[in-house]
Amino acid sequence: MTTQKNIYFEAFSIFFKIGTFTIGGGYAMVPLIENEIVTKRQWVAKEDFIDLLAIAQSSPGILAVNISIFIGYRLRGIRGSMVTALGTILPSLLIILAIAMFFHNFKENEWVERIFKGIRPAVVALIAAPTFSMAKSARINRYNIWIPIVSAGLIWLLGFSPIWIIIAAGVGGYVWGRFKTRH
């Protein structure tokens, strides 16, 4: 079990490592964060992680930073959230700083361009994996599968704002819950 003294260092290290080696942004980080925080260390229950993820997605800002802040706060309050946020942000800051310093030297390099083209499909897979995991945790079944399909269609095909989808889903869930408790 993690002692109180080194939990800050351990949390910082986890988020720094994930921030350093994850390509593709917040959604690509989700399965790694879940594995480290929920599965390996059991700092947060699976159901709570899904709730924190939903709140992080609904909050303004970068998903990876939001989820790290919420997990850090859950672990050790304000200090924990500062430590995990710093662990998430620092690798990107350092990498972008290094790239900015040397980008002009390799921006036309064919090898670099090919590498980035090869990484793109892997990033799609990294984003798809937590989507299916979250669907399973959210108890998506043949009766309610239409909700994410319609939501995705409204966003992708008709250009609806995800904010309106989230608001509609929240209101719909509330109304359904009230209806269900009455009957």
C-alpha atoms as one frame of an Amber mdcrd trajectory, in Angstrom:
protein
   0.000   0.000   0.000   1.207   3.480  -0.759   2.272   5.532   2.232   0.991
   9.034   2.693   4.456  10.537   2.161   5.153   9.057  -1.259   1.647   9.067
  -2.749   2.345  12.515  -4.197   5.512  11.302  -5.870   3.814   8.108  -7.073
   0.792   9.979  -8.468   3.074  12.532 -10.160   5.190   9.714 -11.641   2.162
   7.856 -12.987   0.706  10.905 -14.719   4.132  12.077 -15.928   4.801   8.642
 -17.468   1.376   8.525 -19.104   1.752  12.099 -20.343   5.181  11.349 -21.768
   4.427   8.149 -23.638   0.846   8.629 -24.816   0.340   9.960 -28.304  -3.132
  11.096 -29.236  -4.310  13.235 -26.358  -6.764  12.683 -23.538  -8.820   9.870
 -24.987  -5.721   7.846 -25.730  -4.670   8.310 -22.096  -7.936   7.018 -20.617
  -7.149   3.276 -20.761  -3.676   3.874 -19.327  -5.004   6.028 -16.491  -7.717
   3.473 -15.799  -5.184   0.648 -15.714  -2.841   2.481 -13.328  -5.406   4.114
 -11.031  -8.317   1.644 -11.036  -6.828  -1.765 -11.834  -3.271  -1.725 -10.458
  -3.515   0.571  -7.444  -7.270   0.535  -6.797  -7.190   4.171  -5.727 -10.550
   4.760  -7.432 -13.384   2.266  -8.031 -14.322   1.479 -11.653 -17.776   3.074
 -11.271 -16.275   6.200  -9.719 -13.704   6.395 -12.514 -16.499   6.347 -15.117
 -18.262   9.132 -13.214 -15.049  11.172 -12.958 -14.458  10.639 -16.667 -17.971
  11.871 -17.505 -17.427  14.979 -15.377 -13.991  15.547 -16.937 -15.485  15.320
 -20.432 -18.272  17.726 -19.510 -15.917  20.269 -17.957 -14.180  22.919 -20.035
 -10.526  22.257 -20.717  -8.318  19.380 -21.733  -9.705  15.929 -20.894  -6.392
  14.472 -19.659  -5.773  17.435 -17.362  -9.360  17.418 -16.093  -9.326  13.712
 -15.246  -5.923  14.016 -13.582  -7.171  16.926 -11.471 -10.282  15.018 -10.389
  -8.293  11.901  -9.522  -5.662  13.919  -7.660  -8.361  15.722  -5.729 -10.008
  12.397  -4.905  -6.673  11.094  -3.596  -5.330  14.055  -1.614  -7.464  17.156
  -2.147  -6.035  20.355  -3.619  -2.388  19.280  -3.271  -3.141  15.966  -4.971
  -4.881  17.706  -7.856  -1.943  20.090  -8.304   0.549  17.207  -8.326  -1.392
  15.077 -10.831  -2.130  18.072 -13.071   1.567  19.003 -13.115   2.472  15.394
 -13.904   0.079  15.443 -16.859   1.023  18.869 -18.234   4.798  18.885 -17.778
   5.718  16.197 -20.363   3.695  17.889 -23.111   5.166  21.263 -22.243   8.719
  19.913 -22.406   8.100  17.949 -25.625   6.433  20.897 -27.369   9.243  23.163
 -26.231  11.842  20.778 -27.682   9.894  20.373 -30.934   9.506  24.139 -31.286
  13.238  24.571 -30.858  14.128  22.024 -33.549  11.037  21.800 -35.799  12.484
  23.885 -38.605  15.273  21.297 -38.954  12.989  18.357 -39.763   9.569  19.663
 -40.840  10.213  18.691 -44.471  11.782  15.315 -43.598   9.988  12.477 -45.406
  10.769   9.985 -42.596   9.137  12.184 -39.973   6.069  12.637 -42.160   5.772
   8.859 -42.653   6.144   8.207 -38.939   3.268  10.564 -38.153   1.108   8.948
 -40.840   1.807   5.557 -39.262   0.934   6.747 -35.776  -2.539   8.038 -36.747
  -4.260   4.610 -37.053  -2.817   3.538 -33.700  -4.255   6.661 -32.103  -7.701
   5.772 -33.476  -7.405   2.341 -31.843  -6.304   3.926 -28.558  -9.406   6.129
 -28.632 -11.750   3.270 -29.644 -10.628   0.908 -26.860 -11.861   3.040 -23.926
 -15.056   3.794 -25.834 -16.022   0.119 -25.828 -14.878  -0.263 -22.225 -17.004
   2.711 -21.157 -19.981   1.353 -23.102 -19.701  -1.903 -21.188 -19.409  -0.081
 -17.853 -22.350   2.177 -18.752 -24.444  -0.952 -19.360 -25.141  -0.199 -23.003
 -27.391  -2.975 -24.316 -29.769  -3.660 -27.187 -32.482  -1.528 -25.546 -30.468
   1.651 -25.102 -27.847   1.376 -27.870 -29.866   3.908 -29.850 -28.864   6.702
 -27.432 -25.123   6.814 -28.283 -25.855   6.104 -31.958 -28.351   8.974 -32.246
 -26.046  11.248 -30.216 -23.049  10.482 -32.438 -25.189  10.933 -35.557 -26.486
  14.306 -34.392 -22.961  15.491 -33.662 -21.199  14.012 -36.685 -23.806  14.198
 -39.434 -25.869  17.215 -38.430 -23.224  19.255 -36.612 -25.062  19.505 -33.289
 -22.988  20.845 -30.428 -21.990  18.131 -27.925 -23.049  20.554 -25.189 -26.679
  20.307 -26.311 -26.415  16.520 -26.483 -25.065  16.396 -22.913 -27.798  18.724
 -21.658 -30.504  16.733 -23.470 -29.104  13.452 -22.128 -29.015  14.828 -18.584
 -32.594  16.112 -18.798 -33.715  12.866 -20.443 -32.039  10.785 -17.740 -33.635
  12.866 -15.022 -37.109  12.620 -16.594 -36.687   8.856 -17.165 -35.562   8.383
 -13.563 -38.569  10.304 -12.241 -40.915   8.366 -14.532 -39.399   5.045 -13.492
 -39.703   5.757  -9.748 -43.382   6.675 -10.118 -44.240   3.416 -11.871
